[in-house]
Structures are given as structure tokens and as C-alpha cells.
Amino acid sequence: MSQSTLPILEPLSAATKQELRPLRLRSNDYLEIWMDEKNSSFEMKATSYRPVRSGDEGVIPPEDFRTTATGDKVVPYSGRSSWEARQFFRRLPEANYIGASDFSRSDDWWVGGTDFSVIVIHHSWPRDRIIFRGPTSHALYHFLLRRFLSQTARATLQAKFKLNGEIPVLPEDYEDHPERPLADYQKVALAMCLGQEATGLYMDRGTGKTPTSIARICLEAKRTRQGKMGDPRMMRVLIVCPNQVRRNWSREFDRFAVTPGKVTIIRGGQLYRIKLLTDAMKDEADCAFSACIIGYDTLPRDVEFFQKVPWDLIITDESHYFKSQGTRRFKTLKILREFSARRMELTGTPIGNTIMDLYSQLEFLGEGLSGFTSFRSYIKFHGKFAKDMVASDNGRMKLEGIKNVPLMQERLSRLTFSIDRDEAGLKLPPKVPLTFEVNMTPKQFDFYKKLATQLAIEIKADMDRGQDRTLTAEHILTKLLRLQQICSGFITWDEIQDPDSGEIIQEKSTEQIDANNPKIDALVSHYFDPQRDPNSKMVIWCCFVEDIRAISQRLSIEGIRHGTYYGATPDKEREALEEAFNKDPELKVLICNPQTAGEGLNLHGYDVDNPDDAPTFCGDVIFYSMNWSYIQWAQAQDRAHRRGTRMPVNIIDLMVPGTIDEEIRDRVRNKEASALSIQDIKVILENVLDFDAIGD
């Protein structure tokens, strides 16, 4: 069997072409492959063999004979392998030298058991020069190779659509929704998903990831019930998502499912949750599927029960929720990964900062699908690091940039379907960015100046004492949010204890600084602006609960009907608020917290299924106060700007110029906040202390 009998990966970039270039081998160069001690990765060496000659039998010990991947017999050759063959391992993305220090000998290398390693070997070594020691190494090698090559077909579907507008022919048993059919790009995404072990839908916000996923569930469930995918039974689906999105999934099943099934939201106390799961798993003849929906933070508490279920499909919605590989969320999903035949993840924002965010998301889809066996190897391959001069005494390295991006882009093209709004042809009305500048009252300015000076002294003192080793940039940014509280019109007083007795002298408290709040005045003024369309509704985003309370109180005084959607809002009330904002013409304002309501909600301001019922729409998305999260900011603004939006949407920043308010907005818009180092913190402190820049 020749090398050409297996498909060859067509390089999509110069970087891949260089990585996959063939070796200039001598006739005696061979590659031996066997399993490592853990039986999960490879050990290899470039060695020297020659074909069997007449007379070798009886002269050469039987244990010295080897069989190549093409079935040819070879025996050891006295000469050594070529320099290029021995240096080949340095080309592999994840390889460690474990042999003797003398490079002239045939030394052993440990090589990560990933498709990335295998595809490089496949392109570099002819098959008649590869020797597998034992069936396990041969089986793992070819499993990884064929899994990778099978993904190429999916990449081709995506490429044909994006380059030529070609729509794949869906299976004959696919049934589209009679009233809400999938768009062409959603059909491409569906075709890439069907029957696949691992798929990501990295589709822009509002392009319809949920209906696409439900279409997959319905078709595969119908096949499962008919016995086309094994024994006839009910398909078992687990959907993990943020709490605020659970009800949205249930509603979307009602709207888009074309196959009968049952949907269960897993919530309540643990005993009740276990009962719901048990009932959901009871097979019912008139149900082709059972979909269990659970929140990210609830699942870890119940993982021992959920891993008892052989899931057919696990879907993680808003998969950036577990982009950090050290989190409890990812560790839980990694456990459940092994108890599911197929996995799927959805997000419009897979990368909040750099491609380092992709590691855990790809690893959930399948072990090694990041291309590496460990996060350490992944960041070494994709990260550019420099010593952080502030912490150079302890050798700490900081991420300075990224590399090998084309190789990751090729991987994503095979594992995920991605599309933005322009590619999807949604032709949405424009988002209109606006900034309303607001000046603080003299009392606010005085508080701001004093607190800024105090925080700067505290932070600089910590850094001077070397506390920056434990005092992370994230912690400092959180401290600086106290300045934004003042910009929003209130101040928080810390608890004070007697140093001797420990008795609390002053309880922690929050108070409004002035009776008149300039930011709220600006909100109300905009609402009553005679040039503003009376049918326009408004969503106000606040990162502080005190903001939500103060705005709500003022709107009540003004007689403006509104709702508040934040952490303390009960689940049933949340569902009612979303429905009222879209269906009740009189509910004109919704005040939300982005951590609670920033994902999964559809805040069009009218009923998209009955657009003629009311002329209302959501025309204003106002950011009253913000934190440092780009993802939350991006998600929040698109709750109203998505498929179905029928009027332009004003994205309004209420901002006190020259303050931390402006600093946060500038950095979040530029995606800088989550990559801040101690050096960046110093720049922020300098800006914060520039009191002359505040106000007119």
C-alpha cells in the first residue's frame, strides 16, 4: 500500500505547508512508533533498517525482524539514520527528547498522541518507512489520522458555501419547520453537525445557533427512535447553559422542534433535581428525544448523577463560560465528555482575549482536539512570552503575543462552523454608537478625587512591597470599579472594626452621594426627548445593583413603566419580564445586569412571531455602568440587535469623561481589559489621577 492511497491534507497556509513538508530521507531511514507507559501517547525514534535479503533467515535473530505499515519485512542496518530523519522530531508540535544526549545514536522521543502529531508524521514519512511496534500504536495512529481527515469533508462544506454559496443537500429524512425554516447558512451548519462526534457552532450573536441545534436533535432523535442509530429508543440530550438561558431553550424547542420529545429544566433542590433527571430518562413511546437543560453552576453539584446517564449528545451553550481550563465548570464537563457519544458547543464569542481561550473549549469536544495533550504544550506552541520586568526576580513570564495562528484557523475550519452577521446576510438595521457625556456634581468629584488618591497609594504600596506576585491585575481592576460607583452616583463605605476588640464600629453600607444624579437625569431626559420615537423601548445595562435600584426608583417617580432583571430576580419573574418587554407595548424600559441577562435573551421589543400586533421596537441600548469584560459588553448590546431586529438600535454610553468611566469603555471596546498586566495598571493609575481631565 503506497503513501498516496490515503488522503493528503491540502495545506491552507504557508505555515502549514512548512510544517507538512516531506523529509529528504535516505534509503535506510525508518520511523519506529510504539505506545508510552500510559498507553495514551507515542514513543518514537528514527532508526536504520534495510529490506530483507535472501540469506537473512537463520543469520539474523527473529526478534530483530520488523514489518512496516505496508507489510514489508526489514532488518536492522549497520549505518545510522540521516541527520534530517533524526531532526524530524523538532518539527512536531509536541515532542520531548527522552533518549541519550548523543544525537548521533537512534534516540527515543515522546510524542503527544494527538491528530496534530499524526498528520505531521503522515505527510513527512512514507508509509513503507513506518514501523509500528504492537497493534495498539497502529490503532491509535490510524484512529487519529482518519478522525482528522474526516473533518476535512466538513471544512469543504463550509468553504464551498462561503466561496461559492453552495448549499449542501440535506438527507431525505430531514424535515424543515413549515413556518420557521432554517436559513441557507444554518443548513450548512446542520450538515456539518449531523452524526459527528464533535462540532462547534461559533456563530455570531443572533444568527440562530439554537434553532440549528434543535434541527439536529430532531433529525437524529427520529433516527434513534426508528433504530437507525442502534436499538430503537429515545435519544438522550443534555444542554448545559447559563441559568438565564434555560427557559429560552425550552421556548425555542416549542417554536422549532418538528419531532415530538420532552424538555426538562433541571432546577430546584438537589433531591428535586435528581427526581427531574430520573423522570426525564424514562423512555416514552411518543417521545423521540428527552432534552435536559441545566445551568453551568448547578451541574458540578450533580455530576455524579449525570455521569450515570449514557448521553447521546451534550450541548454546551455560551461555551466561553468554561474558557479557563482550571475552572470547576471545565473539570465537570471534562468528566461528562467521556459519558457522551457526541458533543457540541455554541458561542458567538469563543475568544474573549486570545486563542488561549480556545483550549478548554476544543478539549471538551474531544480529548486532544486542541491538537495537544496539555495546556502547557498548547500555550508554548501558540504563545509568545517575555519576562515581566516587574516580576523578573521570580522569573514569571507574561503573554506578549500569539503565534502559529494559521494552524489554529485550519483546525477551527474542520471542527467548527463560524459565520458573522454580514456573511449570514441578515441585513440588520445598523447599530448606531453614541456617547452621552455627563459631568459629576462637585460632591461626586470630591469623593472621586479622594478615593482615586487612596487607591493609587494602596496599589503602589502593594507593588513596592512585591505584592504584585499575588495581587493580580484582575484584583486591582476590581478595586478600581469603586471609582465607577462614584461616577454612577453612589459610594460604598467599608466595614470598620475596633483593632483591639474586633467589634464592628461601622457596618458596610452604600449611599447615594447627591439627591440629583446626573447620569439618571440624562437617562430621563433622553427618554422624554420629543425627537425620540414614542414606540421605541429601552434596555439599560448596569453592573451595580445599586444602579438598578436607583434608576428604578427614579423611573417610578417619573411614571415610566419598567422592569428590573438581575441576580435577585426570581426565575419565573425573569421569564415574565422578557415576554412582557417583547409583547406588552406599555412596558417601555428594562433595567438589566449583564452578568445575569447578557446572554440568551431576545429583547426585540416586539413579538417576532406576530410582528403586526404592535409597532414597538427596542431602539436604545444604554450602558449606564460597565465592568472590564468585553464578552459581557458584546453580548449585552446584541440582545436587541439580532435576527428579527426591525429598526436601528442606538448603542449609548453614559460616561463621565476623563474618569475610570472612559478608561473602561475605551479598553473594553478595544478588547484590552482582560489582557492587562501590572504595567497597564500603572497607565490606568496615571489616567485616573489626572484630575484636570475631569469635567468641562
C-alpha positions in Angstrom: 0.0 0.0 0.0 1.6 3.3 -1.1 1.5 6.6 0.7 -0.8 8.0 -1.9 -3.6 5.6 -1.1 -4.5 7.7 2.0 -5.8 11.2 1.5 -3.3 14.0 1.9 -4.2 17.2 3.8 -4.0 20.2 1.4 -2.1 22.9 3.2 -4.3 26.1 3.6 -1.4 28.4 4.5 2.3 28.9 4.2 2.7 27.9 7.9 1.0 24.5 7.3 2.9 23.9 4.1 6.2 24.4 6.0 5.0 22.2 8.9 4.0 19.4 6.5 6.9 19.4 4.0 8.2 15.9 3.1 11.5 14.8 4.5 14.6 14.2 2.4 15.2 10.6 3.6 17.9 8.1 2.9 17.0 4.6 1.7 17.8 3.3 5.2 15.7 5.8 7.2 12.7 4.4 9.1 10.4 5.6 11.9 9.5 3.3 14.7 6.4 4.0 16.8 5.2 2.4 20.0 3.0 3.4 22.9 4.2 5.2 26.0 3.8 3.9 29.6 0.4 5.5 30.0 -0.8 3.9 26.7 -2.1 7.3 25.6 0.7 8.9 23.6 3.6 7.6 21.5 7.3 7.0 21.8 9.3 7.1 18.6 12.7 7.0 17.1 14.3 7.5 13.7 16.4 4.3 13.1 18.2 2.4 10.3 16.8 -0.6 8.6 17.1 -2.3 5.2 14.8 -4.7 3.2 15.2 -8.4 4.0 17.6 -10.2 1.7 18.0 -13.9 0.9 20.1 -15.5 3.5 19.0 -13.2 6.3 16.9 -16.1 7.7 18.8 -18.0 10.3 21.5 -15.3 10.5 19.5 -12.5 12.0 17.6 -13.3 15.2 13.8 -13.5 14.7 13.2 -10.7 17.2 15.2 -8.3 15.0 12.8 -8.6 12.1 10.3 -5.7 11.7 7.2 -5.3 9.5 6.4 -1.8 8.0 3.0 -0.3 7.8 2.8 -1.6 4.2 3.7 -5.2 5.2 7.3 -5.2 4.0 9.9 -7.1 6.1 13.0 -5.2 7.2 16.0 -5.9 9.4 18.5 -3.6 11.2 21.1 -1.8 9.1 24.5 -1.1 10.4 24.5 2.6 9.2 22.8 5.3 11.2 19.7 7.2 10.1 20.2 10.6 8.4 20.5 13.9 10.2 17.2 15.1 8.7 15.4 12.0 10.0 16.9 12.4 13.5 16.0 16.1 13.5 12.4 15.5 12.3 11.1 15.3 15.9 11.9 19.0 16.4 9.3 19.7 13.7 6.5 18.1 15.8 4.3 20.5 17.8 4.5 18.4 21.0 7.6 16.2 21.3 10.1 15.7 24.2 13.6 14.2 23.8 14.0 11.2 26.2 17.0 9.4 24.7 20.7 9.8 25.4 22.5 13.1 24.8 24.5 11.8 21.9 22.4 12.8 18.9 24.3 10.5 16.6 22.5 7.5 18.0 18.9 6.5 17.5 17.4 8.3 20.4 13.9 8.0 21.8 11.3 10.8 21.7 8.0 11.1 23.5 5.3 12.5 21.1 1.8 13.7 22.0 -0.9 11.3 21.0 -2.9 13.9 19.0 -4.1 14.3 15.5 -1.7 17.2 15.1 1.3 14.9 15.7 -0.1 12.2 13.4 -0.9 14.4 10.5 2.7 15.8 10.5 4.1 12.3 10.5 1.7 11.2 7.8 2.9 13.9 5.5 6.6 13.6 6.3 7.2 9.8 6.3 6.1 7.4 3.5 4.1 4.5 5.0 6.6 1.9 3.8 9.1 3.6 6.1 6.9 3.5 9.3 7.2 0.6 11.7 4.5 0.1 14.4 5.5 -2.0 17.5 2.3 -3.7 18.5 -1.3 -3.3 17.4 -2.2 -0.5 19.9 0.1 2.1 18.5 -1.1 1.2 15.0 -4.7 1.5 16.0 -4.3 4.9 17.8 -2.3 6.3 15.0 -4.9 5.4 12.3 -7.8 6.5 14.5 -6.3 9.9 15.0 -5.4 10.2 11.3 -8.8 9.2 10.0 -10.6 11.4 12.5 -8.6 14.3 11.3 -9.1 13.6 7.7 -12.9 13.0 8.1 -13.1 16.6 9.4 -11.7 17.8 6.1 -15.1 16.9 4.4 -16.8 19.3 6.9 -14.3 22.0 6.1 -15.1 21.6 2.4 -18.8 22.1 3.1 -18.1 25.3 4.8 -15.6 26.5 2.2 -18.0 25.8 -0.7 -20.7 27.8 0.9 -18.6 30.8 1.8 -16.7 30.8 -1.6 -19.5 29.8 -4.0 -22.7 30.0 -2.0 -23.2 26.2 -2.4 -25.8 24.7 -0.1 -25.3 21.0 0.8 -28.1 18.6 0.0 -29.6 17.6 3.3 -30.7 13.9 4.0 -34.1 12.8 2.6 -35.4 12.2 6.1 -34.7 15.8 7.2 -37.9 17.8 7.9 -37.7 21.6 7.9 -40.1 23.6 10.0 -43.1 24.6 7.9 -43.3 28.2 9.3 -39.7 28.8 10.5 -37.4 27.1 8.1 -33.6 27.2 8.5 -31.7 29.8 6.6 -29.2 28.5 4.0 -26.2 29.1 6.3 -28.0 27.2 9.1 -28.4 24.3 6.7 -24.6 24.3 6.1 -24.1 24.3 9.9 -26.6 21.4 10.3 -24.9 19.4 7.6 -21.5 19.8 9.4 -23.1 18.6 12.6 -25.1 15.6 11.7 -23.7 12.3 13.1 -20.5 14.0 14.1 -18.7 13.2 17.4 -17.6 16.8 17.9 -18.8 20.1 16.4 -18.7 23.8 17.4 -21.1 26.4 16.2 -19.1 29.6 16.5 -21.9 31.7 15.0 -22.3 35.4 15.6 -24.9 36.5 18.2 -28.4 36.5 16.7 -27.6 34.2 13.8 -29.6 31.2 15.1 -27.4 28.7 16.8 -30.2 27.3 18.9 -32.7 26.5 16.0 -29.8 24.8 14.2 -29.1 22.6 17.2 -32.7 21.7 17.6 -32.9 20.7 14.0 -30.0 18.4 14.6 -31.6 16.9 17.7 -34.9 16.3 15.9 -33.4 14.5 12.9 -31.0 12.4 15.0 -33.8 11.6 17.5 -36.1 10.4 14.7 -33.3 8.1 13.5 -32.7 6.9 17.0 -36.3 6.1 17.7 -36.5 4.3 14.3 -33.5 2.2 15.2 -31.2 3.6 12.5 -28.6 4.5 15.1 -28.7 1.3 17.1 -31.5 -0.1 19.3 -34.8 1.8 18.9 -35.1 4.1 21.8 -35.5 7.7 23.0 -32.5 10.0 22.3 -30.9 11.5 25.5 -29.7 15.1 25.2 -28.0 17.2 27.9 -27.9 21.0 27.4 -25.6 23.0 29.7 -26.1 26.8 29.6 -26.2 29.9 31.8 -29.1 29.9 34.2 -30.8 32.8 32.4 -30.8 30.9 29.1 -32.5 27.8 30.4 -36.1 29.0 29.8 -35.1 30.4 26.4 -34.0 26.8 25.3 -37.4 25.5 26.4 -39.2 28.1 24.4 -37.1 27.5 21.4 -37.9 23.8 21.4 -41.6 24.8 21.4 -41.0 27.1 18.4 -38.6 25.0 16.3 -39.0 21.3 17.1 -40.5 19.2 14.3 -40.1 15.8 16.2 -42.0 15.0 19.4 -40.0 15.0 22.6 -39.9 16.2 26.1 -37.9 19.0 27.6 -37.0 19.3 31.3 -35.3 22.2 33.0 -33.3 20.8 35.9 -33.5 23.2 38.9 -34.7 23.4 42.5 -33.2 21.5 45.5 -30.9 18.5 44.8 -33.5 15.9 45.6 -35.9 17.6 43.3 -33.2 17.9 40.6 -32.5 14.1 40.8 -36.2 13.4 40.5 -36.5 15.5 37.4 -33.5 13.8 35.9 -34.9 10.3 36.7 -38.3 11.2 35.2 -36.6 12.7 32.1 -34.8 9.4 31.4 -37.9 7.3 31.4 -38.5 6.2 27.9 -41.9 7.2 26.5 -43.1 5.8 23.2 -44.4 9.1 21.9 -41.1 10.9 22.6 -38.2 10.7 20.2 -35.9 12.6 22.5 -35.6 13.9 26.1 -33.6 17.1 26.5 -32.4 18.0 30.0 -31.4 21.6 30.5 -29.2 22.6 33.4 -27.1 25.6 34.5 -23.3 25.6 34.5 -23.0 26.2 38.2 -25.6 23.6 39.1 -24.1 20.8 37.1 -20.9 20.3 39.2 -23.1 19.6 42.3 -24.9 16.8 40.5 -22.1 15.4 38.2 -22.1 12.0 39.9 -25.7 11.5 38.9 -25.4 12.9 35.3 -22.4 10.6 34.6 -24.6 7.6 35.2 -26.6 8.5 32.0 -25.2 7.4 28.6 -25.9 10.7 26.8 -26.2 10.7 23.0 -25.4 14.3 22.8 -24.2 17.0 25.2 -24.6 20.7 24.1 -22.8 23.5 25.9 -24.3 26.8 25.1 -22.2 30.0 25.6 -19.1 27.8 25.8 -16.9 30.7 26.6 -18.3 30.2 30.2 -15.6 27.5 30.6 -12.8 29.1 28.6 -10.5 28.8 31.6 -9.1 25.3 31.8 -8.6 25.4 35.6 -12.3 26.1 36.5 -14.7 23.8 38.1 -17.0 24.2 35.1 -14.4 22.8 32.7 -13.4 20.0 35.0 -17.0 18.9 35.3 -17.6 19.0 31.6 -14.3 17.1 31.0 -15.7 14.3 33.2 -19.1 14.2 31.3 -17.3 14.3 28.0 -16.5 10.6 28.5 -20.1 9.7 29.0 -21.5 11.2 25.8 -21.3 9.7 22.3 -21.4 13.2 20.7 -20.6 16.7 21.9 -21.5 20.1 20.5 -20.8 23.7 21.7 -22.3 27.0 20.8 -21.0 30.5 21.2 -20.7 33.8 19.3 -17.7 34.9 21.4 -15.3 31.9 21.7 -12.3 34.2 22.2 -12.6 36.9 24.9 -8.9 37.8 24.7 -6.6 35.5 22.8 -6.7 32.0 21.2 -5.6 30.7 24.6 -9.4 30.8 25.4 -10.0 28.0 22.8 -8.0 25.3 24.5 -10.7 24.1 27.0 -13.5 24.6 24.6 -11.8 22.3 22.0 -10.8 19.8 24.7 -14.5 19.5 25.7 -15.3 18.5 22.2 -12.8 15.7 22.4 -9.6 14.7 24.1 -6.7 16.1 22.1 -8.9 18.1 19.7 -6.9 21.2 20.7 -4.0 19.5 19.0 -2.2 19.0 22.3 -2.2 16.7 25.3 -1.8 19.6 27.8 -2.5 23.3 28.2 1.2 23.8 28.9 2.1 22.5 25.4 -0.7 24.4 23.8 0.4 27.8 25.2 4.0 27.1 24.4 3.1 26.5 20.8 0.7 29.4 20.4 2.1 31.9 22.9 4.9 34.5 22.7 6.3 35.2 26.1 8.5 37.8 27.6 9.7 38.3 31.2 7.5 40.7 33.1 10.1 43.2 34.2 8.1 44.0 37.4 8.3 40.3 38.4 11.6 39.3 36.8 13.1 38.3 40.2 10.8 35.3 40.3 11.1 34.5 36.6 7.4 35.0 35.8 6.6 35.2 32.2 3.8 37.2 30.6 2.0 36.7 27.4 3.2 39.2 24.9 1.6 37.9 21.7 0.4 34.8 19.8 1.9 32.7 17.0 1.0 29.9 14.7 -2.4 31.4 14.2 -2.9 29.9 10.7 -2.6 26.4 12.1 -5.4 27.1 14.6 -7.5 28.6 11.9 -7.2 25.4 9.9 -8.2 23.4 13.0 -11.3 25.5 13.6 -12.3 25.2 9.9 -12.5 21.4 10.4 -14.2 21.4 13.8 -16.4 24.4 13.8 -18.8 26.3 11.7 -18.5 30.1 12.0 -20.3 33.0 10.4 -20.8 36.6 11.2 -23.9 38.7 10.5 -22.7 40.1 7.2 -21.9 36.6 5.9 -25.3 35.4 7.1 -26.9 38.1 5.1 -29.1 39.2 8.0 -29.1 42.7 6.7 -29.9 44.0 10.1 -30.6 47.7 10.7 -27.4 49.5 11.8 -26.1 49.8 15.3 -25.6 53.5 16.0 -22.8 54.2 18.6 -23.5 57.3 20.7 -21.8 58.7 23.8 -23.6 61.0 26.2 -21.1 62.8 28.3 -22.2 63.6 31.9 -20.4 65.7 34.5 -20.2 64.8 38.1 -21.6 67.1 40.8 -18.9 68.9 43.0 -19.6 66.5 45.8 -19.1 63.5 43.5 -15.8 65.0 42.2 -14.6 65.5 45.7 -15.3 61.8 46.6 -13.8 60.6 43.4 -10.6 62.6 43.9 -10.1 61.3 47.4 -10.8 57.7 46.6 -8.6 57.7 43.5 -5.7 59.0 45.5 -6.3 56.5 48.3 -6.5 53.6 45.8 -3.4 54.7 44.0 -1.4 54.8 47.2 -2.7 51.3 48.3 -1.9 49.7 44.9 1.5 51.3 44.6 2.4 50.3 48.1 1.4 46.7 47.4 3.6 46.7 44.3 6.5 48.3 46.0 6.4 45.5 48.7 6.4 42.9 45.9 2.7 42.1 46.5 2.2 42.1 42.7 3.2 38.5 42.8 -0.1 37.6 44.5 -2.1 40.8 43.8 -3.3 40.1 40.3 -4.3 42.6 37.7 -7.8 41.3 37.9 -7.9 42.1 41.7 -6.7 45.6 41.0 -9.3 46.2 38.3 -12.0 45.2 40.7 -10.7 47.7 43.2 -10.8 50.4 40.6 -14.5 49.7 39.9 -15.2 51.5 43.2 -14.3 54.7 41.3 -17.0 53.9 38.7 -19.5 53.6 41.5 -18.9 57.2 42.3 -19.3 58.1 38.6 -22.7 56.3 38.8 -23.7 58.5 41.8 -23.1 56.3 44.9 -20.3 55.3 47.3 -19.7 52.2 49.3 -18.3 52.5 52.9 -16.3 49.6 54.1 -16.9 47.9 57.4 -14.8 49.2 60.3 -13.7 47.1 63.2 -12.1 48.0 66.5 -8.5 46.9 66.2 -8.4 45.7 69.8 -11.8 44.1 70.4 -12.7 43.2 66.8 -16.1 44.8 67.5 -17.8 46.3 64.3 -17.9 50.0 64.7 -19.3 50.7 61.3 -21.3 48.3 59.1 -20.6 48.1 55.4 -23.0 50.5 53.7 -23.9 52.1 50.4 -25.3 55.6 49.9 -26.3 57.9 47.1 -23.9 60.9 47.0 -26.4 63.5 45.9 -30.2 63.8 45.7 -29.8 64.7 42.0 -27.9 62.1 40.0 -26.5 63.5 36.7 -26.5 60.1 34.9 -30.1 59.3 35.8 -31.1 62.9 34.8 -29.5 62.2 31.4 -31.5 58.9 31.1 -34.8 60.5 31.9 -34.0 63.5 29.6 -33.3 61.1 26.8 -36.5 59.1 27.4 -38.7 62.2 27.2 -36.8 63.7 24.3 -39.5 64.9 21.9 -37.5 63.7 18.9 -37.3 60.2 20.2 -39.8 57.7 18.6 -42.6 57.0 21.2 -42.7 53.4 20.0 -39.0 52.9 21.0 -38.2 50.8 24.0 -35.1 51.0 26.1 -32.7 48.4 27.7 -30.4 49.9 30.4 -27.3 47.9 31.4 -25.8 48.3 34.9 -23.0 46.4 36.5 -24.0 47.5 40.1 -27.2 46.5 41.8 -27.3 50.0 43.5 -27.5 51.5 40.0 -30.5 49.3 39.2 -32.3 50.3 42.4 -31.7 54.0 41.9 -32.8 54.0 38.3 -35.9 52.0 39.1 -36.8 54.4 41.9 -36.5 57.4 39.6 -38.4 55.8 36.8 -41.3 55.0 39.2 -41.4 58.7 40.2 -41.5 59.7 36.6 -44.4 57.3 35.9 -42.4 55.2 33.4 -43.4 51.5 33.5 -40.3 49.3 33.6 -38.8 46.0 34.9 -35.6 45.0 36.6 -33.7 41.9 35.6 -30.7 41.0 37.8 -29.4 38.3 40.2 -32.2 38.7 42.8 -35.0 38.5 40.2 -36.8 35.1 40.6 -36.7 32.7 37.6 -40.4 32.9 36.9 -40.3 36.7 37.1 -37.4 36.8 34.6 -39.4 34.8 32.1 -42.4 37.1 32.5 -40.2 40.2 32.1 -38.7 39.0 28.8 -42.1 38.2 27.5 -43.6 41.5 28.6 -40.8 43.5 27.1 -41.5 41.9 23.7 -45.3 41.6 23.9 -46.6 44.4 26.2 -46.5 47.8 24.4 -46.7 49.6 27.8 -43.5 48.1 29.3 -41.0 50.5 27.8 -37.8 50.1 29.9 -35.9 47.0 31.1 -33.0 47.6 33.5 -30.6 44.7 33.4 -27.3 43.3 34.8 -25.1 41.9 32.1 -23.9 39.0 34.2 -27.5 37.9 34.6 -29.2 38.9 31.4 -26.4 39.4 28.9 -26.8 36.1 27.2 -29.6 34.1 25.6 -32.3 36.7 25.8 -34.2 38.1 22.8 -35.1 41.7 23.6 -36.5 42.9 20.3 -39.2 45.0 22.0 -41.9 43.3 20.0 -43.3 39.8 19.3 -41.2 38.4 16.4 -43.8 35.7 15.7 -46.6 38.3 15.5 -44.9 41.5 14.2 -48.1 43.2 13.4 -49.5 43.1 16.9 -47.7 46.3 18.0 -45.5 48.9 16.3 -42.9 48.9 19.2 -39.2 48.0 19.0 -36.1 48.3 21.1 -34.3 51.4 19.8 -32.0 52.2 22.7 -29.4 50.1 24.4 -27.8 52.2 27.2 -24.7 51.3 29.1 -25.1 53.1 32.4 -22.1 51.4 34.1 -19.7 48.7 32.9 -17.1 46.3 34.1 -14.0 45.2 32.3 -15.5 42.3 30.4 -15.5 42.6 26.6 -17.6 39.4 26.2 -20.4 40.8 28.6 -20.4 44.1 26.7 -20.6 42.5 23.3 -23.3 40.0 24.4 -25.4 42.7 26.1 -25.6 45.1 23.2 -26.8 42.3 20.9 -29.8 41.2 23.0 -31.7 43.8 21.0 -29.7 43.7 17.7 -30.2 40.2 16.3 -32.2 38.3 13.8 -35.6 39.9 13.8 -34.5 43.5 14.7 -36.5 45.8 12.5 -35.2 49.3 13.4 -31.8 50.9 14.0 -30.5 50.4 17.5 -28.7 53.2 19.4 -25.8 51.8 21.5 -25.4 54.6 24.0 -22.6 55.0 26.5 -23.3 57.2 29.5 -19.9 58.4 30.5 -18.1 60.9 32.8 -15.2 62.0 30.6 -11.6 61.8 32.0 -12.5 59.3 34.6 -12.3 55.5 35.1 -15.7 55.5 33.2 -13.9 56.5 30.0 -10.9 54.2 30.6 -13.2 51.1 30.9 -15.1 51.9 27.8 -12.0 52.6 25.7 -10.3 49.4 26.8 -13.4 47.1 26.5 -14.1 48.4 23.0 -10.5 47.6 22.1 -10.6 44.1 23.8 -7.7 45.1 26.0 -9.1 44.8 29.5 -8.7 41.1 30.0 -5.0 41.2 29.0 -3.9 43.8 31.4 -0.5 43.5 33.1 0.9 45.4 36.0 2.5 47.8 33.5 -1.0 48.5 32.1 -2.3 49.1 35.6 0.3 51.9 36.1 -1.0 53.6 32.9 -4.6 53.4 34.2 -3.5 54.9 37.6 -1.8 57.8 35.8 -5.0 58.4 33.9 -7.2 58.1 37.0 -5.0 60.7 38.8 -5.3 63.2 36.0 -8.0 65.2 37.8 -7.7 68.2 35.4 -9.1 66.0 32.7 -12.4 65.5 34.5 -15.4 67.8 33.6 -15.5 70.8 31.3 
